[in-house]
Amino acid sequence: MRYLILLIILIPSYCCTQRVLSVAETKRYELLLKADKYIGLKYRSKVNKNVFDCSGYVKFLMAEIGKNVTRSSVSQIHDGKRVTNIKEARLGDIIVFKGRNKHNIRPGHVGLVHHWSQDTLYFIHSSVTKGIVIDNLFDPYYANRFLQIRDVIGN
């Protein structure tokens, strides 16, 4: 009886404080759950008919949640809507970098915003040297090559 009374008191309190996720937020979490399954695969791993170089990995994952993006990092900089303030980057947004030559302004690498932690943005991507990993934007290698963030999923 004591537990029943406790449940009657706690359930309404618990239910009323939980926020319902929008369809877009649900897609963002779903995308990252799928992305995490491939951590550790080597660069250019083949999954079914998909090759997981950086842009192939992003295209594959977006297709998994019903979003269509272009195939190359050069064109993915035009997919979706530009996020002008980095602090507004959300899970699943495409993050675009210059390629290995930081002096060339052309896009050459992409990943997906994975999470924020202590004011640091982490992203998941297919790295030539490390395979599919999570790195942080403020690592000097990536910070010097960062171009922009694109929101393909929306609100």
C-alpha positions in Angstrom: 0.0 0.0 0.0 2.9 2.4 0.9 4.4 1.8 -2.6 1.1 2.5 -4.3 0.7 5.8 -2.5 4.3 6.7 -3.5 3.6 5.8 -7.1 0.4 7.9 -7.1 2.4 10.9 -5.8 5.5 10.5 -8.1 4.0 9.5 -11.4 2.2 12.7 -12.2 5.3 14.7 -11.1 7.6 12.6 -13.3 5.2 12.7 -16.3 4.7 16.4 -16.1 8.4 17.3 -16.1 9.3 15.2 -19.1 9.6 17.0 -22.4 8.3 15.3 -25.5 10.8 15.2 -28.3 9.8 16.6 -31.7 10.0 14.4 -34.8 13.3 16.2 -35.8 14.9 15.8 -32.4 13.9 12.1 -32.5 15.6 11.8 -35.9 18.7 13.5 -34.6 19.0 10.9 -31.7 18.2 8.1 -34.1 20.9 9.3 -36.5 23.6 9.3 -33.8 22.6 5.9 -32.5 23.1 4.6 -36.0 26.3 6.5 -36.4 27.8 5.1 -33.2 27.3 1.5 -34.4 30.1 2.0 -37.0 32.7 3.4 -34.6 36.0 1.6 -35.3 35.4 0.8 -38.9 38.3 1.7 -41.2 38.1 4.6 -43.6 36.5 3.5 -46.9 35.0 0.4 -45.3 32.2 -1.0 -47.4 28.8 -1.5 -45.8 26.4 -3.1 -48.3 26.9 -0.9 -51.4 28.0 2.1 -49.5 31.7 3.2 -49.1 32.4 4.9 -45.8 34.7 7.7 -46.8 33.7 10.8 -44.9 30.9 12.0 -47.2 29.7 8.5 -48.0 29.3 7.9 -44.3 27.3 11.1 -43.9 25.1 10.3 -46.9 24.4 6.8 -45.7 23.4 7.9 -42.2 21.2 10.7 -43.5 19.4 8.2 -45.8 18.9 5.9 -42.8 16.6 8.6 -41.3 15.0 9.6 -44.6 17.1 12.7 -45.4 18.8 13.0 -48.8 22.1 14.7 -49.1 24.6 14.9 -52.0 27.5 12.5 -52.2 30.7 14.6 -51.9 32.1 16.9 -49.2 32.4 19.6 -51.9 28.6 19.5 -52.5 27.5 18.8 -48.9 28.5 22.3 -47.9 25.4 23.4 -49.9 23.0 20.8 -48.4 20.4 22.0 -45.9 20.6 25.4 -44.2 23.8 27.1 -42.9 24.1 27.4 -39.1 25.7 30.8 -38.6 26.4 30.6 -34.9 28.4 27.5 -33.9 26.8 27.5 -30.5 23.5 26.7 -32.3 24.9 23.5 -33.8 22.7 20.5 -33.0 23.2 16.8 -32.9 23.2 15.4 -36.5 24.2 18.7 -38.2 26.8 18.3 -40.9 30.1 19.8 -40.1 32.3 20.8 -43.0 36.1 21.2 -43.1 38.8 22.1 -45.6 40.7 19.1 -46.8 44.2 18.2 -45.7 45.6 21.4 -47.2 44.4 24.1 -44.8 45.3 26.8 -47.2 42.8 25.5 -49.8 39.4 26.9 -48.9 37.5 24.2 -50.8 35.6 21.7 -48.6 37.4 18.4 -48.3 36.0 16.7 -45.2 32.7 16.3 -43.4 31.3 14.7 -40.3 28.2 15.0 -38.1 27.8 17.0 -34.8 27.8 14.3 -32.1 27.4 16.2 -28.9 28.4 19.1 -26.8 30.4 18.7 -23.6 31.8 21.5 -21.4 31.4 24.0 -24.3 33.3 21.7 -26.6 31.7 20.4 -29.8 32.3 16.8 -30.6 31.7 15.3 -34.1 31.7 11.8 -35.5 33.4 11.2 -38.9 35.3 8.8 -41.1 38.9 9.8 -40.7 41.5 8.7 -43.2 44.0 7.7 -40.5 41.7 6.6 -37.6 38.6 5.3 -39.3 35.2 6.2 -37.8 35.8 8.1 -34.6 34.6 11.0 -32.5 36.9 14.0 -32.4 36.5 17.5 -31.0 36.3 20.7 -33.1 38.7 22.5 -31.0 41.6 20.1 -31.7 44.0 22.4 -33.6 44.0 20.1 -36.7 40.2 20.5 -37.1 39.9 24.0 -35.7 42.2 25.3 -38.5 40.2 23.6 -41.2 36.7 24.3 -40.0 34.4 25.9 -42.6 30.8 25.7 -41.5 27.9 23.7 -40.1 24.8 22.7 -42.1 21.4 21.7 -40.7 19.7 19.2 -43.0 17.2 17.8 -40.4 15.5 21.0 -39.4 13.3 21.6 -36.4 
